[in-house]
Amino acid sequence: MLSIDHIQVTVKDMSIAEPFYDKLMPILGFDLEKKVSAVIEEHDLYVVEYLSPQYDFGICSPRTAFTDNIIHRRKPGALHHLAFRAKSRTEVDELYLKIKDIGAEIVHAPRIFPEHGENYYALFFKDPEGIKYEIVYNSI
């Protein structure tokens, strides 16, 4: 099975997103010392990447032509949500408190989601622009 090398999410406003992700990524285990950024003018792109040995996570500016578009996770080609796997329910609970403290919009506090399985324990939150994330522990 292949593993993830990197994930890049296009945000609406880098001036709002970057400060938020600078707070979020260390909570998720990324070292801000390994953060890199670049402006690639020929692609109308500003990108910030948070690097780690497991995979890299990046946020990207939209093309200028799309800056007025609304983020919606149900648009074709859009990211519906991204789930991060926790090692335990305790870790989900600890991350919940930290994520809440940085001002993320909590969609669902940690709990069992029986529609996903009897041991599916998760929290859901959104970044300031409405991009949805999940922290999950699922003891199968």
Backbone as CSV, one residue per row, in Angstrom:
resi,resn,N_x,N_y,N_z,CA_x,CA_y,CA_z,C_x,C_y,C_z
1,MET,0.839,-1.180,0.000,0.000,0.000,0.000,0.884,1.244,0.000
2,LEU,0.544,2.194,-0.836,1.267,3.468,-0.868,0.865,4.320,0.320
3,SER,1.747,5.196,0.738,1.408,6.121,1.817,1.336,7.538,1.262
4,ILE,0.794,8.428,2.047,0.669,9.836,1.659,2.044,10.488,1.724
5,ASP,2.408,11.251,0.707,3.646,12.028,0.720,3.368,13.458,1.163
6,HIS,2.352,14.080,0.576,1.989,15.434,0.975,0.530,15.718,0.633
7,ILE,-0.015,16.679,1.356,-1.378,17.146,1.156,-1.291,18.655,1.019
8,GLN,-1.978,19.207,0.040,-2.057,20.658,-0.089,-3.526,21.051,-0.207
9,VAL,-3.920,22.025,0.603,-5.292,22.502,0.647,-5.287,23.959,0.191
10,THR,-6.154,24.280,-0.751,-6.287,25.672,-1.182,-7.228,26.388,-0.227
11,VAL,-6.753,27.493,0.306,-7.538,28.318,1.228,-7.980,29.576,0.487
12,LYS,-8.904,30.297,1.050,-9.400,31.504,0.388,-8.483,32.696,0.626
13,ASP,-8.015,32.860,1.869,-7.252,34.049,2.246,-6.045,33.624,3.078
14,MET,-4.874,33.691,2.492,-3.654,33.263,3.181,-3.391,34.109,4.428
15,SER,-3.809,35.367,4.433,-3.555,36.222,5.598,-4.379,35.778,6.809
16,ILE,-5.476,35.083,6.582,-6.284,34.506,7.666,-5.818,33.084,7.960
17,ALA,-5.576,32.319,6.907,-5.264,30.899,7.064,-3.891,30.656,7.682
18,GLU,-2.870,31.345,7.224,-1.517,31.035,7.692,-1.362,31.186,9.211
19,PRO,-1.834,32.272,9.829,-1.709,32.350,11.294,-2.446,31.219,12.021
20,PHE,-3.613,30.812,11.491,-4.353,29.706,12.096,-3.558,28.401,11.987
21,TYR,-3.065,28.092,10.786,-2.326,26.842,10.590,-0.994,26.854,11.337
22,ASP,-0.420,28.025,11.545,0.793,28.112,12.373,0.501,27.687,13.810
23,LYS,-0.735,27.839,14.258,-1.126,27.366,15.592,-1.550,25.900,15.565
24,LEU,-2.253,25.504,14.499,-2.786,24.143,14.403,-1.707,23.094,14.173
25,MET,-0.800,23.357,13.272,0.132,22.311,12.858,1.022,21.799,14.000
26,PRO,1.516,22.633,14.910,2.260,22.069,16.040,1.400,21.158,16.923
27,ILE,0.107,21.452,17.041,-0.798,20.591,17.802,-0.868,19.209,17.150
28,LEU,-0.785,19.191,15.828,-0.845,17.928,15.081,0.520,17.263,14.932
29,GLY,1.545,17.840,15.558,2.858,17.204,15.568,3.873,17.765,14.592
30,PHE,3.556,18.843,13.911,4.491,19.451,12.962,5.373,20.467,13.688
31,ASP,6.621,20.548,13.283,7.599,21.471,13.856,7.643,22.723,12.986
32,LEU,7.308,23.878,13.558,7.309,25.122,12.778,8.699,25.498,12.275
33,GLU,9.741,24.933,12.866,11.100,25.162,12.369,11.261,24.582,10.959
34,LYS,10.393,23.643,10.603,10.461,22.989,9.291,9.408,23.537,8.323
35,LYS,8.869,24.689,8.638,7.894,25.356,7.761,8.653,26.077,6.650
36,VAL,8.165,25.939,5.417,8.755,26.640,4.279,7.633,27.305,3.488
37,SER,7.994,28.334,2.731,6.996,28.992,1.896,7.648,29.473,0.608
38,ALA,6.814,29.680,-0.380,7.316,30.153,-1.673,6.211,30.863,-2.435
39,VAL,6.620,31.821,-3.236,5.730,32.461,-4.199,6.194,31.987,-5.572
40,ILE,5.278,31.394,-6.315,5.592,30.896,-7.651,4.729,31.699,-8.622
41,GLU,5.291,32.799,-9.084,4.517,33.771,-9.868,3.932,33.178,-11.144
42,GLU,4.677,32.320,-11.834,4.153,31.761,-13.081,2.933,30.867,-12.870
43,HIS,2.699,30.460,-11.624,1.508,29.662,-11.297,0.503,30.443,-10.454
44,ASP,0.765,31.759,-10.262,-0.144,32.593,-9.481,-0.394,31.937,-8.122
45,LEU,0.694,31.582,-7.435,0.598,30.726,-6.255,1.500,31.204,-5.129
46,TYR,0.923,31.245,-3.930,1.692,31.378,-2.695,1.410,30.109,-1.922
47,VAL,2.447,29.398,-1.508,2.276,28.128,-0.806,3.106,28.131,0.472
48,VAL,2.519,27.584,1.522,3.200,27.374,2.798,3.136,25.884,3.081
49,GLU,4.291,25.282,3.383,4.328,23.849,3.661,4.897,23.598,5.048
50,TYR,4.238,22.687,5.741,4.672,22.219,7.056,5.231,20.814,6.822
51,LEU,6.526,20.660,7.022,7.215,19.429,6.657,7.367,18.495,7.853
52,SER,7.290,17.202,7.587,7.523,16.187,8.618,8.056,14.931,7.938
53,PRO,8.661,14.033,8.703,9.147,12.779,8.104,8.019,11.891,7.562
54,GLN,6.811,11.996,8.144,5.703,11.144,7.708,5.056,11.654,6.420
55,TYR,4.756,12.936,6.357,4.156,13.566,5.182,4.198,15.072,5.395
56,ASP,4.026,15.814,4.331,4.005,17.268,4.398,2.570,17.753,4.204
57,PHE,2.261,18.867,4.860,0.934,19.468,4.746,1.115,20.898,4.286
58,GLY,0.390,21.291,3.249,0.545,22.642,2.730,-0.776,23.357,2.564
59,ILE,-0.696,24.687,2.643,-1.841,25.523,2.294,-1.424,26.384,1.106
60,CYS,-2.348,26.583,0.191,-2.072,27.311,-1.047,-3.081,28.431,-1.234
61,SER,-2.615,29.491,-1.853,-3.522,30.575,-2.232,-4.338,30.130,-3.438
62,PRO,-5.533,30.705,-3.600,-6.282,30.429,-4.819,-5.696,31.234,-5.981
63,ARG,-5.944,30.794,-7.189,-5.613,31.627,-8.345,-6.418,32.919,-8.226
64,THR,-5.860,34.007,-8.716,-6.524,35.302,-8.641,-7.941,35.239,-9.205
65,ALA,-8.137,34.480,-10.269,-9.462,34.364,-10.890,-10.493,33.720,-9.965
66,PHE,-10.048,33.003,-8.914,-10.963,32.291,-8.031,-11.102,32.916,-6.641
67,THR,-10.505,34.075,-6.424,-10.507,34.646,-5.074,-11.897,34.997,-4.556
68,ASP,-12.851,35.201,-5.430,-14.210,35.522,-4.982,-15.080,34.283,-4.808
69,ASN,-14.553,33.107,-5.154,-15.323,31.872,-4.993,-15.514,31.545,-3.514
70,ILE,-16.597,30.884,-3.220,-16.904,30.457,-1.860,-16.390,29.031,-1.662
71,ILE,-15.756,28.790,-0.522,-15.322,27.432,-0.174,-16.560,26.624,0.187
72,HIS,-16.699,25.467,-0.435,-17.781,24.557,-0.075,-17.304,23.138,-0.300
73,ARG,-17.371,22.329,0.727,-16.819,20.977,0.662,-17.610,20.019,-0.216
74,ARG,-18.767,20.423,-0.687,-19.563,19.551,-1.542,-19.457,19.903,-3.020
75,LYS,-18.581,20.862,-3.365,-18.353,21.162,-4.774,-17.534,20.020,-5.385
76,PRO,-17.791,19.686,-6.643,-16.964,18.661,-7.290,-15.483,19.038,-7.208
77,GLY,-14.671,18.075,-6.834,-13.231,18.279,-6.741,-12.772,18.872,-5.431
78,ALA,-13.698,19.276,-4.578,-13.339,19.888,-3.299,-12.972,18.823,-2.266
79,LEU,-12.203,19.233,-1.282,-11.900,18.373,-0.139,-13.123,18.371,0.771
80,HIS,-13.726,17.209,0.968,-14.890,17.113,1.853,-14.459,17.336,3.296
81,HIS,-13.495,16.567,3.758,-12.839,16.786,5.041,-11.600,15.908,5.091
82,LEU,-10.731,16.213,6.013,-9.488,15.462,6.174,-9.438,14.965,7.606
83,ALA,-9.215,13.660,7.781,-9.194,13.051,9.108,-7.770,12.666,9.490
84,PHE,-7.398,13.029,10.726,-6.114,12.650,11.292,-6.360,11.551,12.326
85,ARG,-5.546,10.489,12.296,-5.714,9.352,13.198,-4.976,9.602,14.513
86,ALA,-5.709,9.482,15.607,-5.121,9.589,16.943,-4.756,8.193,17.450
87,LYS,-3.921,8.150,18.489,-3.476,6.871,19.058,-4.429,6.349,20.136
88,SER,-5.305,7.226,20.647,-6.215,6.825,21.722,-7.341,7.846,21.857
89,ARG,-8.360,7.467,22.602,-9.431,8.419,22.923,-8.876,9.576,23.747
90,THR,-7.950,9.253,24.639,-7.334,10.295,25.458,-6.652,11.331,24.580
91,GLU,-5.958,10.877,23.536,-5.308,11.829,22.638,-6.341,12.695,21.919
92,VAL,-7.452,12.118,21.497,-8.522,12.902,20.867,-8.994,13.988,21.837
93,ASP,-9.219,13.613,23.086,-9.685,14.570,24.090,-8.666,15.681,24.334
94,GLU,-7.391,15.317,24.412,-6.335,16.312,24.628,-6.222,17.265,23.438
95,LEU,-6.289,16.725,22.229,-6.212,17.556,21.030,-7.431,18.468,20.923
96,TYR,-8.575,17.969,21.333,-9.797,18.786,21.332,-9.586,20.076,22.120
97,LEU,-9.053,19.966,23.325,-8.843,21.145,24.168,-7.889,22.135,23.509
98,LYS,-6.824,21.623,22.898,-5.838,22.489,22.241,-6.424,23.153,20.998
99,ILE,-7.167,22.386,20.227,-7.773,22.914,18.998,-8.834,23.955,19.336
100,LYS,-9.591,23.703,20.376,-10.593,24.667,20.840,-9.903,25.964,21.280
101,ASP,-8.767,25.833,21.956,-8.033,27.002,22.460,-7.496,27.912,21.356
102,ILE,-7.250,27.379,20.169,-6.713,28.230,19.092,-7.821,28.894,18.278
103,GLY,-9.057,28.656,18.660,-10.167,29.336,18.005,-10.794,28.602,16.839
104,ALA,-10.495,27.326,16.688,-11.150,26.558,15.624,-12.642,26.444,15.936
105,GLU,-13.439,26.390,14.903,-14.876,26.172,15.081,-15.102,24.690,15.347
106,ILE,-15.573,24.363,16.523,-15.835,22.962,16.861,-17.200,22.589,16.285
107,VAL,-17.200,21.617,15.402,-18.445,21.136,14.795,-19.060,20.080,15.704
108,HIS,-18.242,19.129,16.167,-18.671,18.095,17.114,-17.533,17.870,18.100
109,ALA,-17.816,18.037,19.386,-16.844,17.697,20.423,-16.631,16.179,20.407
110,PRO,-15.572,15.702,21.044,-15.294,14.257,21.009,-16.464,13.416,21.531
111,ARG,-16.768,12.394,20.752,-17.816,11.440,21.137,-17.757,10.249,20.194
112,ILE,-18.511,9.225,20.528,-18.675,8.065,19.660,-19.649,8.447,18.537
113,PHE,-19.286,8.073,17.315,-20.161,8.251,16.160,-20.581,6.853,15.697
114,PRO,-21.693,6.327,16.246,-22.078,4.947,15.950,-22.355,4.686,14.473
115,GLU,-22.690,5.733,13.716,-22.937,5.539,12.277,-21.662,5.144,11.533
116,HIS,-20.503,5.353,12.178,-19.217,4.965,11.581,-18.618,3.726,12.241
117,GLY,-19.243,3.245,13.294,-18.757,2.058,14.006,-18.880,2.259,15.506
118,GLU,-19.027,1.167,16.210,-19.291,1.258,17.654,-18.129,1.835,18.458
119,ASN,-16.928,1.835,17.895,-15.753,2.365,18.591,-15.165,3.590,17.899
120,TYR,-15.929,4.231,17.026,-15.439,5.374,16.249,-15.585,6.634,17.093
121,TYR,-14.469,7.070,17.688,-14.444,8.208,18.609,-13.737,9.354,17.911
122,ALA,-14.426,10.475,17.759,-13.852,11.541,16.937,-14.329,12.912,17.384
123,LEU,-13.591,13.901,16.907,-14.012,15.289,16.999,-13.906,15.875,15.607
124,PHE,-14.757,16.831,15.304,-14.755,17.513,14.019,-14.635,19.009,14.267
125,PHE,-13.835,19.669,13.437,-13.675,21.112,13.561,-13.420,21.712,12.194
126,LYS,-13.553,23.051,12.127,-13.294,23.769,10.879,-12.268,24.855,11.125
127,ASP,-11.525,25.157,10.073,-10.598,26.283,10.129,-11.412,27.574,9.957
128,PRO,-10.796,28.751,10.037,-11.562,30.008,9.948,-12.323,30.207,8.643
129,GLU,-11.961,29.467,7.612,-12.649,29.619,6.322,-13.667,28.515,6.056
130,GLY,-13.813,27.597,6.998,-14.820,26.550,6.862,-14.314,25.217,6.353
131,ILE,-13.006,25.036,6.206,-12.462,23.745,5.778,-12.552,22.792,6.968
132,LYS,-13.139,21.622,6.740,-13.465,20.687,7.826,-12.370,19.649,8.031
133,TYR,-12.082,19.393,9.320,-11.089,18.402,9.733,-11.678,17.515,10.818
134,GLU,-11.023,16.370,10.999,-11.461,15.393,11.997,-10.220,14.832,12.673
135,ILE,-10.359,14.556,13.973,-9.367,13.774,14.703,-10.134,12.538,15.170
136,VAL,-9.622,11.347,14.832,-10.385,10.117,15.100,-9.499,9.046,15.732
137,TYR,-10.112,8.298,16.633,-9.532,7.057,17.132,-10.598,5.996,16.939
138,ASN,-10.232,4.929,16.239,-11.171,3.862,15.939,-10.549,2.534,16.308
139,SER,-10.903,2.019,17.468,-10.380,0.713,17.888,-11.282,-0.371,17.329
140,ILE,-10.818,-0.989,16.275,-11.626,-2.002,15.584,-11.458,-3.344,16.250
